[in-house]
Amino acid sequence: MRSFGKNLFLGLTMTALLGASALASETTKTLTLNRDISVNGTVVKKGTYKVKINKETGEMTILNGKEVIARTTVTLNTDERKANGDELALTQSGDVNILKSVKFDGSRDRFTVTSAQAAPNQ
């Protein structure tokens, strides 16, 4: 019985450690947009969204609740300074603001969009 208890404890510990390492590769933040932007050809209206970034796959997903609004691929760069608030870098193409990168408050990680394209005219 004592051996069973040790094995159970060891199994639960390993599960917790593996689960924590899997979660460490994903960043989830809340982002408020004060204007409409284009993310990989999809218009994201101004508002508050949840942003998930998988550092292993380089995929960024923008969600409104559980609904996926836009997806794109990003690369991770580390800046010298931490962000003072959420930072978005945009480029303009006609009347469309295209997302180039995002950096979250208090972080040195900058996620640069690698698959940027303009949204079609609305």
PAZAPA-4460 file (N, C-alpha, C; in steps of 0.05 Angstrom, whole numbers, plus 32768, in hexadecimal, padded with zeros to 4 digits):
% residues 122
    n_x    n_y    n_z   ca_x   ca_y   ca_z    c_x    c_y    c_z   seq   type   mol
   8011   7FE8   8000   8000   8000   8000   8011   8019   8000     1      M     A
   8028   8018   800F   803A   802F   8010   8046   8035   7FF5     2      R     A
   804D   8020   7FE6   8058   8023   7FCB   8043   8030   7FB9     3      S     A
   802A   8028   7FBC   8015   8034   7FAB   8013   8052   7FB0     4      F     A
   8014   805A   7FC9   8013   8076   7FD0   802A   8086   7FC4     5      G     A
   8042   807B   7FC5   8059   8089   7FB9   8056   808B   7F9B     6      K     A
   804D   8076   7F8F   8049   8077   7F71   8033   808B   7F6A     7      N     A
   801E   808C   7F79   8008   809E   7F74   8012   80BB   7F76     8      L     A
   8021   80C0   7F8C   802C   80DB   7F90   803F   80E3   7F7A     9      F     A
   8051   80D0   7F72   8064   80D5   7F5C   8055   80DB   7F42    10      L     A
   8040   80CB   7F3D   8031   80CF   7F24   8023   80EA   7F24    11      G     A
   8017   80F2   7F3A   800A   810C   7F3B   801E   8123   7F38    12      L     A
   8035   8120   7F44   804A   8134   7F42   8053   8138   7F26    13      T     A
   8058   8122   7F18   8061   8123   7EFC   804B   812F   7EEA    14      M     A
   8032   8128   7EEF   801D   8134   7EE0   801B   8152   7EE3    15      T     A
   801E   815B   7EFC   801E   8178   7F02   8035   8186   7EF4    16      A     A
   804D   817A   7EF5   8064   8187   7EE9   8062   8188   7ECB    17      L     A
   8058   8173   7EBE   8055   8173   7EA1   803F   8186   7E99    18      L     A
   802A   8188   7EA8   8014   819B   7EA2   801E   81B7   7EA4    19      G     A
   802E   81BE   7EB8   8039   81D8   7EBC   804B   81E0   7EA5    20      A     A
   805C   81CD   7E9C   806E   81D3   7E86   805F   81D7   7E6C    21      S     A
   8049   81C9   7E68   8038   81CD   7E50   802C   81E9   7E50    22      A     A
   8023   81F2   7E68   8016   820C   7E6A   802A   8223   7E67    23      L     A
   8043   821E   7E6D   8058   8232   7E6C   805D   823B   7E4F    24      A     A
   8057   822B   7E3C   805C   8232   7E20   8046   8243   7E14    25      S     A
   8031   8248   7E23   801A   8258   7E19   8016   8270   7E2B    26      E     A
   8014   8287   7E1E   800F   82A1   7E2B   7FF3   82A9   7E25    27      T     A
   7FE3   82B0   7E3A   7FC8   82BA   7E36   7FC5   82D5   7E44    28      T     A
   7FBD   82E9   7E35   7FBA   8304   7E3F   7FA0   8310   7E35    29      K     A
   7F97   8325   7E42   7F80   8334   7E39   7F8B   834D   7E2C    30      T     A
   7F80   8354   7E14   7F89   836A   7E05   7F71   837B   7DFD    31      L     A
   7F73   8396   7E02   7F5E   83A8   7DFA   7F68   83B8   7DE2    32      T     A
   7F58   83B7   7DCC   7F5E   83C6   7DB4   7F4D   83E0   7DB3    33      L     A
   7F5A   83F6   7DAD   7F4B   840F   7DAB   7F44   8416   7D8E    34      N     A
   7F4B   8404   7D7C   7F43   8408   7D60   7F42   83ED   7D52    35      R     A
   7F35   83EC   7D3B   7F34   83D3   7D2C   7F50   83CD   7D20    36      D     A
   7F58   83B4   7D21   7F72   83AC   7D15   7F6D   8393   7D03    37      I     A
   7F81   838F   7CF2   7F80   8377   7CE1   7F96   8364   7CEB    38      S     A
   7F8D   834B   7CEF   7F9F   8336   7CF8   7F9E   8320   7CE4    39      V     A
   7FB3   831D   7CD4   7FB5   8308   7CBF   7F9C   8308   7CAD    40      N     A
   7F94   8320   7CA5   7F7D   8323   7C93   7F62   8324   7C9F    41      G     A
   7F60   8321   7CB9   7F46   8322   7CC8   7F44   833C   7CD7    42      T     A
   7F2E   834A   7CD4   7F2A   8363   7CE3   7F21   835B   7D00    43      V     A
   7F2F   8366   7D13   7F28   8363   7D2F   7F1F   837F   7D39    44      V     A
   7F05   8380   7D3F   7EF9   839A   7D47   7F04   83A3   7D62    45      K     A
   7F03   83BD   7D67   7F0C   83C7   7D81   7EFC   83BA   7D97    46      K     A
   7F09   83B5   7DAE   7EFC   83A8   7DC4   7F11   8399   7DD5    47      G     A
   7F08   8388   7DE7   7F1A   8379   7DF9   7F19   835B   7DF1    48      T     A
   7F30   834F   7DEE   7F33   8334   7DE5   7F47   8325   7DF6    49      Y     A
   7F45   830A   7DF5   7F59   82F9   7E01   7F6C   82F1   7DEB    50      K     A
   7F86   82F3   7DF0   7F9B   82EC   7DDD   7FAA   82D4   7DE8    51      V     A
   7FAC   82BE   7DD9   7FBB   82A7   7DE1   7FD3   82A4   7DCD    52      K     A
   7FEA   82A1   7DD8   8002   829D   7DC7   8010   8283   7DD0    53      I     A
   8012   8270   7DBD   8021   8258   7DC2   803D   825C   7DB9    54      N     A
   8050   825D   7DCC   806C   8263   7DC6   8079   824D   7DB6    55      K     A
   8070   8234   7DB9   807C   821D   7DAB   8074   821D   7D8D    56      E     A
   805B   8222   7D87   8052   8221   7D6C   8053   823D   7D5E    57      T     A
   8055   8252   7D6E   8055   826D   7D63   803A   8276   7D5A    58      G     A
   8024   826B   7D64   8009   8272   7D5C   7FFD   8285   7D70    59      E     A
   7FF2   829C   7D66   7FE4   82AF   7D77   7FC6   82AD   7D6F    60      M     A
   7FB5   82AB   7D83   7F98   82A9   7D7F   7F8B   82C0   7D8F    61      T     A
   7F79   82CE   7D82   7F6A   82E3   7D8F   7F4D   82D9   7D92    62      I     A
   7F44   82DA   7DAB   7F29   82CE   7DB1   7F17   82E3   7DBD    63      L     A
   7EFE   82E1   7DB7   7EE9   82F0   7DC4   7ED8   82DC   7DD3    64      N     A
   7EDD   82D9   7DED   7ED2   82C3   7DFC   7EDF   82AA   7DF3    65      G     A
   7ED0   8297   7DE9   7EDB   827E   7DDE   7EDC   827E   7DC0    66      K     A
   7ED2   8293   7DB3   7ED2   8295   7D96   7EEC   829F   7D8C    67      E     A
   7EF8   8290   7D79   7F11   8299   7D6D   7F0B   82AE   7D58    68      V     A
   7F18   82C6   7D5C   7F14   82DC   7D4A   7F29   82DC   7D34    69      I     A
   7F42   82D8   7D3C   7F58   82D8   7D28   7F6F   82C7   7D32    70      A     A
   7F7F   82BD   7D1F   7F97   82AD   7D24   7FAD   82B7   7D12    71      R     A
   7FC5   82B6   7D1D   7FDD   82BD   7D0C   7FF5   82AF   7D19    72      T     A
   800B   82B0   7D0B   8024   82A6   7D16   8036   82BD   7D1F    73      T     A
   8045   82B8   7D34   8056   82CC   7D40   8071   82C0   7D46    74      V     A
   8085   82D2   7D48   809F   82CA   7D52   80A4   82DA   7D6B    75      T     A
   80B4   82CE   7D7D   80BA   82DA   7D97   80D5   82E7   7D96    76      L     A
   80D5   8301   7D9E   80EE   8310   7DA1   80EE   831B   7DBD    77      N     A
   8105   831E   7DC9   8107   8329   7DE4   8114   8345   7DE3    78      T     A
   8106   8359   7DEE   810F   8374   7DEE   811F   8379   7E08    79      D     A
   812F   838E   7E09   813E   8395   7E21   812C   83A0   7E37    80      E     A
   8117   83AF   7E30   8106   83BB   7E44   80EB   83AD   7E46    81      R     A
   80E0   83AE   7E5E   80C5   83A4   7E62   80B0   83B8   7E57    82      K     A
   809A   83AE   7E4E   8085   83C0   7E44   8077   83CE   7E5B    83      A     A
   8071   83E7   7E57   8061   83F7   7E6A   8044   83F8   7E5F    84      N     A
   8035   83E3   7E63   801B   83E1   7E56   801D   83CF   7E3D    85      G     A
   8007   83C7   7E33   8007   83B7   7E1B   800F   83C8   7E03    86      D     A
   8020   83BD   7DF2   802A   83CC   7DDB   8023   83BD   7DC2    87      E     A
   8017   83CC   7DAF   8011   83C1   7D94   8021   83D1   7D80    88      L     A
   802E   83C3   7D6D   803A   83D0   7D57   8028   83CA   7D3F    89      A     A
   8020   83E0   7D31   800E   83DD   7D1A   801B   83EA   7D02    90      L     A
   8013   83E1   7CEB   801A   83EE   7CD2   8000   83F4   7CC4    91      T     A
   8000   8409   7CB4   7FE7   8410   7CA7   7FE8   840B   7C89    92      Q     A
   7FD3   83FF   7C7E   7FD0   83FA   7C62   7FB5   8405   7C5A    93      S     A
   7FB5   841D   7C4E   7F9C   842A   7C48   7F8F   8432   7C62    94      G     A
   7F76   8429   7C66   7F68   842F   7C7F   7F6A   8418   7C93    95      D     A
   7F7A   8404   7C8E   7F7C   83ED   7C9F   7F95   83ED   7CB0    96      V     A
   7F92   83E9   7CCA   7FA9   83E7   7CDD   7FB0   83C9   7CDF    97      N     A
   7FC8   83C2   7CD8   7FD0   83A6   7CD8   7FE3   83A1   7CF0    98      I     A
   7FDD   838C   7CFF   7FED   8385   7D16   8008   837B   7D0E    99      L     A
   801D   8388   7D19   8039   837F   7D13   8045   8370   7D2B   100      K     A
   803F   837A   7D44   8049   836C   7D5C   8039   8374   7D74   101      S     A
   803C   8364   7D89   802F   836A   7DA3   8042   8363   7DB9   102      V     A
   8042   8375   7DCE   8052   8371   7DE6   8040   8377   7DFD   103      K     A
   803F   8365   7E11   802C   8368   7E27   8039   8376   7E3E   104      F     A
   8029   8384   7E4E   8031   8393   7E65   8044   8383   7E77   105      D     A
   805B   838F   7E7E   806E   8383   7E90   807F   836D   7E84   106      G     A
   807D   8368   7E6A   808C   8353   7E5D   80A2   835E   7E4B   107      S     A
   80B7   834E   7E47   80CC   8355   7E34   80C6   8346   7E19   108      R     A
   80B4   8334   7E19   80AE   8324   7E01   809D   8334   7DED   109      D     A
   80A7   8336   7DD5   8099   8343   7DBF   8092   832D   7DAB   110      R     A
   8078   832B   7DA4   806F   8317   7D91   806A   8325   7D77   111      F     A
   807B   831F   7D63   807A   832B   7D49   806B   831A   7D35   112      T     A
   8057   8325   7D28   8046   8317   7D16   8056   8310   7CFD   113      V     A
   8056   82F6   7CF5   8065   82EE   7CDE   8054   82EA   7CC5   114      T     A
   803A   82EA   7CC9   8028   82E5   7CB2   8014   82FD   7CB0   115      S     A
   801F   8315   7CAE   800E   832C   7CAC   8003   8331   7C90   116      A     A
   7FEA   8335   7C8E   7FDE   833D   7C74   7FC7   8350   7C7A   117      Q     A
   7FC1   8360   7C68   7FAB   8374   7C6C   7F90   8366   7C6A   118      A     A
   7F7D   8371   7C78   7F62   8367   7C76   7F55   8371   7C5D   119      A     A
   7F43   8362   7C51   7F35   836B   7C39   7F24   8384   7C40   120      P     A
   7F1F   8394   7C2C   7F0E   83AC   7C30   7EF3   83A3   7C3B   121      N     A
   7EEA   83B3   7C4E   7ED1   83AB   7C5B   7EBA   83B7   7C4D   122      Q     A
***
